[in-house]
Amino acid sequence: MVQVLRVRLGVTGLALAALVAVLPTGVPGARAQAADAVGVVEYNLGDEAFTDPQDWDGVAEIRAVVHYPLKSAGRLPVVVLLHGQQLSCYSADDADWGSWPCPAGVAPYPSNRGYDYLAEALARDGYVVVSPSANGVNYYMGVAPQRAHLIDRHLRLLQQLNTTGGGPLAGHFTDPRTGRPARVDFEDRLDLTRVGTMGHSVGGEGVMYQAADAHRGELPAGVRIRGVAAVASPGPSGFYDTLVTRTPLAVISAGCWSLGGEAYFDGARGRGGARGFRLRVTKGNHNFYNTEWTTGPGPTDGDDTTCPDTSGRPTAAQQQSLAVTYLRAFYAYTLKNDRSALPVLTGARMFPGIDTQAMSYDGTGLGHRKR
């Protein structure tokens, strides 16, 4: 029997509008239902709701945007998308960058909305997709443990909502278009034993820390990370144990910015060996995977490649389309056990117009290059 995630906007009775996107077609492992609408809500518990007293004296927000299929059957796997380091406040004036929370009249930087294109595609594939904001972590220079613990806090809140329909998130959902209250019924609708994560930029080290063999005990009880991806990551800092051998990895590296993220595989040699897939976008850009960073007002936005004059570089739209195709396949394989996704991951299926190199890792510490 098909169950419907029920959405009611306050007392107005207005329906939450669905977002419509043109998605890549024919992607193995991605059984999208284009006719099904995607719901979008946001929750916000405040700009200082998160602390990590173990080794950090900063404060950060508990805020996220959630994409989900309006029509779905059974419990849905969850994907968390974490952004990396960026300005905390959305302003081109450096006088507005010196505090968290942001000065009056200055909005937080919407870095977590930069993956809406990916979240919508994944929601159409049957996932609940949560994209937390980490501006306070950025302002107070939080590192991998804080980023990992921020995700854990969101998962605990979702777990409460899933178990009882209550907890701090109950009554705190809004329609991000209007700011009006929205009530979403996620009770018994989330499968937190099937969680996938993605970290962009330094968010990559955060999700690798969270999924690392050494830190599995820090996860909320009953939560299981089944697939972890790092996108355009500078790689491990060397200060934290980020060895992941028990969870499949995906790494998308940006060759015109840094190949550092590939070390999540290379560093596992002789230490049990990582399993998963690596895609090197040989002329790729870092910022282009986040639409807000591609067009934002700050000095670190836009084209941040180290080879701006190299011919044949992919556009922002091409890189985003690649991320959608690759990560849809990765989560289909890891969260749904859909082996038809493998040709995209192994490189047997090409990305037209983009120069890439694919590698697969089987846990021996050695990679197998396809092209």
N, C-alpha and C positions, 0 to 999 in steps of 0.2 A: 504494500500500500504506500503510495506517495504521500509524504508529509510535507507541509508547507511551513516555512519559517514565517511566523506571523509578525507583521509590522503595523503599528498604529502610531500616528503622529499626534501626541497630546490629545486634546479634546476636539481638535479641528476635524478629524476624520479624513484628512488628506492622505492620499496614498504616496508612498515614497517612490519617486520616479526611478526607473531603471536606466542604467547607463548602457549605451550601445557602442560597440567597437567593431572595427573590421579586424579580424584575427587571421593569422596565417592558416591556411587550410591544409588538410592532409598530413597533419603532424602525427606520426606514430605515437601511440600511448596517450594521446590527448583527445578524449571522446567528448569534445565540447558540444553543447546543445545550444546552438546559436539563437534558437527561439526563446530560450528561457531567460528571464530577466535577472539582473544582478542587483541586489540591494546594497546600499552604502550608508553606514552610520558611523558616528564618532563617539568616543567617551573621553571624559576629562575629569580627573579627580584633583586637579590643581597643580600649579607649577612647582610646588615644594613637597609633593606627596611621596617622593622616593628618596630614601637615604640608604647608604650602605655602610653602616658603622664599623664594619670589620677593619677597614683600612682606608677610609675616604671621608673627608669632612665636607663634601659638597651636598647639594640638594638638586633634585631634578623633577621633572613633571611625570605624571602618569596620564598619558594622553595617547590615543591611537585612533586610526581610521580602520574600519572593518568592512571588507567586501565579502559577500556571501551569495549563494544561489537562493533565489526566492522559492524555488521549487526543488525539492530534493528528497531522497529516501534514506532512512537510517541515519546513523551517526556519521558526521563528516570529519575527515582529517583536517588538520589545522596547519597552515603555513605562516611563519612569522618572517617579515621582511625588515631588516634593521639597517638604517642609514649610518654613515660614518661621520667624520669630523667636518664641520662647516661652521659658519657664523651662527650664533644662537638667535640673533634678532634680525628681522628682515628689513634692512636699511642699508643704503649706500653711504650713510654718514657714520664715520668711525666714532663719533661722539655717542652713538646709540649702541655701541658694542661692549660697553664696560660694566654691564651688570646682568645678573639673572635673579629673578625674573626681569623681563625687558622693561625699559622705561615706559612710563605712561604714554599711550598713543602709538607705541611701536609693537607690531605683531611679532610673535615668534617666527623663526624661519621655518617654512613648511616643508622641510626636507623629507618628512615621512610621506608626503603626498607625491613625491617624485617617482614613486613606483606604482601609481594608480593604474597605468597601462598594463603592468604585469599582474597586479592584484585582480583586475577585472578579468583578464584571460584565465587566471587560475580559478577564480570563483565560478566561471562558466564550466570549468572542468569538475566542479563539485567539491571545492575546498572552501573553508572559512579562512580568509586571509587577513592577518592582523599586522598593521604597520605602525609600530610605536614611534613616538617622537622622543629624541634624546638630546634636546638642546641644552638642558641643564648639565648633563654628563659632559657635553662638549665644552660648555663654559668653564666648568670646574676641572677640565682636563682629566676626566675619567678615562680609564684604560680598560683593557679586556675584561677584568673581573667585574667592573661596574656595568659594562655593557651586557655581559652574560647575566648578571644578577637582575638587571632591569627586565630582560626577557623573562627570567624566572618569575618575577613579580607579576607580570602580565599573565603568565600561564597559571599562576595560583589564583588570580582573580577570575580568570575564565573557568578554572576548575570549580570554584565555588558557584559560579553562575550555572555551570553545566549540571552540577550535582543537585542543587536545591532551587535554582531559579532566583537566588538571592545573593547576598554579599554586597560589597561596596559598589559593584558596577550596576546593580539593579537600580533603575530610575535615573541613570546618568547617561543614557544614550540620546544623541541628538542627530537631526538631519544636518549634515555639514553644509548644505546649500543655504539653509534658512536659519539654522541655529535653534529651531523649534524642537521641543522634546519628542523623542521617538522611543517607543517600547518595542523591544525585539525579544522574541521568545527563543532563547538558546538552551533552555533546560533540556538535558538528556539528548542534545543534538550534536555534541562535539566528541570526537574520538581523540582524546589526548594521549592514547597509546600510539597514535600515528601523527607525529609532528615533524614537519620539515622546517628548516631555517635557512635564511639567506642573509649574509652580511656583505654590504657594499663598502669598499674602501677599508678603513680601519675597523668597520663593523665586522669585517671578515675574521679578524682575530677574536672579536667578541663571541661570534657563534662557534668558532673552533674551540675556544676555551670552554664554552658551555657544553659542547659535545665531547670534549676530551675524556679519555679513559679515566684520568685522574680526578675528574670533577663530576662524574656521573652521580655521585652521592649528594650533590648540591641541588639536583633537579627536584621539583615538587614531586611528592609521592604519587605514583601512578602515571607520571608523564614519561614518555619515551620518545627520544629524538631518533627518527628513522633515516633522515637524510639531511646533510648540512652542506651548504654551498657558499663559497667565497667568490665575489665578483670584483674585479679590478682592485684587488687587495695588495697593499705593500708587503704582505706576508707577516710571519711571526716576528715579534720584536726580540725574542730571545729571553725575555724576563719571566715568561709564564709557560707552564706545561700545556701545550696545545696538541699533543700527540693524540690522534684519533685513529684507532685501528678497528673499532667494533661497530662503526657506523659508516655507511658509504658517503664519500665526498664527491663534490663537483667543484672544480675551480675554473673560472673564466678569467684569463689574464689579458691585460691590455698592453700589447707589445710596444706601443709608442708612449707608454707611461711607466710601467714597471712589470716585470715578470716575477716579482717577489712572492706572490701568492702560490706559485708553483712549488715553493718550499714546503708547503703542507704535505705534499707527497714525498719530495726529496728528503725531507728531514725524518721521515719514518723508516728509511732504509736501515736495516739492522736492528730495528726496534719493534718488530712485529709486522711492519708493512701496512700501508694504508690501502684501502680498496676504493675504487671509484673511477672518475673520469676527469680529464683536463682538456680544456679547449683554449688554445692560444690564438687570440685575435691579433695577428702579427702587426697590424697598423692601428690597433684600437686605442681609443681615448678613455680616460677615467671618468670624467664628469658626465659623458653622454648617456650613461645608464640611469641617471637620475634627471628627470625632465626639469625639475626646479633648479638644479645646479647648472643645467645647460643654458638657462635663460635668466638666472637670478641677478640681484643687484650688486653683489659683493665682489671684491677683488680676486676671489678664488673661483669665480664662476666661469662658465663658458668653455672655450676650447683650451684645455690644459695639457695638451699633448707636448711631448718633447721633440716631436719631428713634424712641425706644422707644414713644412714644404714637401713632405713625402707624397708622391703621387699615389693615387689609388686608395686613399684612406677612406674608411667607411663613414657615412654620415651618422648623425645622431639617430635618425629614424632607422637606419639599417642596424645599428648596434642594439637598439631597443627591440627590434623585431627578432634579432638573433637571440637576445636574452629570453624573450617570450618562448620561442621555439625550444631552446635548449632546456630551460628550467621547467617548462611543461612536461617535457620528456623525462627529466630527472625525477620530478616528484611523482609522475605516473609510475615510474619504475620502482622507486623506493617506498612510496606510501600506498600504492595500489598493486604492486607486484606485477605490473604490466610490462612484459618483456618485449612487446612490440615497439617500445620506446628505444630499444637499444641501438638501432641504426643511427639515430640522431646523436647519441652519446658517444658511440665508438668512432664516428667519422665516416661510417659507410654511407651516410646521407650527407650531401654537401650543403653549404650555405651559399647560394648563388650570389656572385658579385662581391663576396667578402673573402679575403685571404685568411685562412685558418689552418691550424695544425691540431689534430686530435690525438689524445693518448689515453689508453686505458690501463688501470692498475688492478692487479688481482690479489694483492695482499702479500706478494713476495718481495715487494720493494722495488721491483723492476717494472718499467712502463713498456707498453706495447703500442707503437706508433702506427696509425692507420694511414696518415697522409701528411 
